[in-house]
């Protein structure tokens, strides 16, 4: 009797799911909103968005892109980031065993809240990470309100003494 070793079905399902996700990403993207499909080699860089009481911070992961190939714009409460990563072949294509990195154009757009000062947008690119800082307007920052304790009350335009504890 021959022993037959079964392949891990979960690994195959995960590989199929990753490939299907990749296909859907390729066909669901469009360029700057014109509903024109991107080239199949396009990609969507991942982004982390943080917020605190002073600013909103976006970090896009876009390694291998030159600074001159990036376009960051703020227009009508929309922050848009466009760029392109070109495939640079160092040899003949038939020598490649695997190409997993994504190449081509990308476009990301983010609706910016009204609390952000559109004139104070800063962008830095270092080690493949594009960091965009959006400073909040001063009037949108939280304000501490002082609570007074034990002050006198005004009742019917008459000043009343603070209430004291009654002793038995």
C-alpha positions in Angstrom: 0.0 0.0 0.0 1.3 3.4 -1.0 1.2 6.3 1.6 -0.2 9.4 0.0 0.7 12.7 1.7 -2.0 15.3 1.5 -1.1 18.9 0.8 -2.1 21.6 3.3 -5.5 22.8 1.9 -5.3 26.0 4.0 -2.0 27.1 2.3 -3.6 26.6 -1.1 -6.7 28.6 -0.1 -4.6 31.4 1.3 -2.5 31.6 -1.9 -5.7 31.7 -4.0 -7.2 34.4 -1.7 -4.0 36.6 -2.0 -4.0 36.2 -5.8 -7.8 37.1 -6.0 -7.2 40.2 -3.8 -4.4 41.3 -6.0 -6.6 40.9 -9.1 -9.4 42.9 -7.6 -7.1 45.7 -6.5 -5.7 46.0 -10.0 -9.2 46.4 -11.6 -10.8 48.5 -8.9 -8.4 51.4 -8.9 -8.7 54.4 -11.1 -6.4 57.4 -11.9 -7.3 60.8 -10.6 -11.0 60.1 -10.5 -11.6 59.9 -14.2 -12.7 56.3 -14.0 -9.9 55.2 -16.3 -8.4 51.9 -15.2 -4.8 51.9 -14.2 -2.3 49.6 -15.8 -2.4 46.1 -14.4 0.9 46.8 -12.7 -0.4 49.7 -10.6 -0.4 49.4 -6.8 -1.9 51.0 -3.7 0.6 51.9 -1.0 -0.5 51.1 2.6 -1.1 54.1 4.8 -1.3 54.7 8.6 -3.3 57.6 9.9 -2.8 59.0 13.4 -4.5 61.9 15.1 -3.9 63.8 18.3 -5.1 67.1 19.6 -2.6 69.1 17.5 -2.3 67.4 14.2 -3.3 64.6 11.8 -0.4 62.5 10.5 -0.4 60.2 7.5 2.5 57.7 6.8 2.5 56.1 3.3 4.8 53.2 2.6 6.4 53.9 -0.8 9.9 52.5 -1.0 11.9 52.8 -4.2 10.1 56.0 -5.4 12.1 59.1 -6.2 11.1 62.4 -4.7 10.5 63.9 -8.1 8.1 61.1 -9.0 5.8 62.2 -6.1 2.9 64.7 -6.3 1.2 65.7 -3.0 -1.7 68.2 -3.3 -4.3 69.8 -1.0 -7.4 70.9 -2.9 -11.0 71.5 -1.6 -10.5 69.5 1.6 -9.0 66.6 -0.3 -5.4 65.5 0.1 -4.1 63.6 -2.9 -0.9 61.7 -3.3 0.2 60.4 -6.7 3.4 58.7 -7.8 5.0 56.1 -9.9 7.5 53.3 -9.3 9.3 52.2 -12.4 10.5 48.7 -13.1 14.2 48.7 -13.6 15.4 45.5 -15.1 19.1 44.7 -14.5 19.1 41.7 -16.7 17.0 39.8 -19.2 13.4 39.2 -18.0 13.7 35.4 -18.5 16.3 35.3 -15.8 13.8 36.4 -13.2 12.6 33.6 -10.9 9.9 35.7 -9.2 8.8 39.4 -9.3 6.6 40.2 -6.3 7.1 43.9 -5.9 4.4 46.1 -7.5 5.3 48.7 -10.1 3.4 51.4 -11.9 1.4 54.4 -10.9 -0.6 54.9 -7.7 -3.1 57.5 -6.5 -4.5 57.9 -3.0 -7.0 60.6 -2.0 -8.1 61.5 1.6 -10.9 63.7 2.7 -9.5 66.2 5.2 -11.7 67.4 8.1 -12.5 71.1 8.3 -10.6 71.3 11.6 -7.3 71.1 9.6 -5.4 74.2 8.5 -4.9 73.6 4.7 -2.1 76.1 4.6 0.1 74.3 7.0 0.6 70.9 5.3 4.1 69.5 5.6 5.5 66.5 3.7 8.7 64.6 4.4 10.1 61.5 2.6 12.7 59.4 4.3 13.6 55.7 4.1 10.7 54.9 1.8 8.1 56.5 4.1 6.2 59.6 3.0 5.0 61.4 6.2 2.3 64.1 5.7 1.5 66.3 8.7 -1.7 68.3 8.8 -1.9 70.8 11.6 -5.2 71.5 13.2 -6.7 75.0 13.4 -6.3 76.6 16.9 -10.0 77.0 17.3 -10.6 73.3 16.8 -8.2 72.2 19.6 -9.8 71.1 22.8 -9.9 73.7 25.6 -9.8 73.1 29.3 -12.7 74.6 31.2 -12.1 75.5 34.8 -14.7 74.2 37.2 -15.2 76.5 40.3 -16.1 74.8 43.5 -17.7 76.3 46.6 -18.5 79.7 45.1 -21.6 81.7 45.9 -24.8 81.2 44.0 -27.1 83.9 42.6 -30.8 83.2 43.1 -33.4 85.7 41.7 -30.7 88.5 41.6 -29.9 87.9 45.2 -26.7 86.5 46.4 -27.0 83.4 48.6 -24.3 82.1 50.9 -22.7 78.8 50.0 -24.4 75.8 51.5 -22.8 74.4 54.6 -23.2 71.0 56.1 -25.7 70.8 59.0 -24.5 69.2 62.2 -26.8 67.2 64.4 
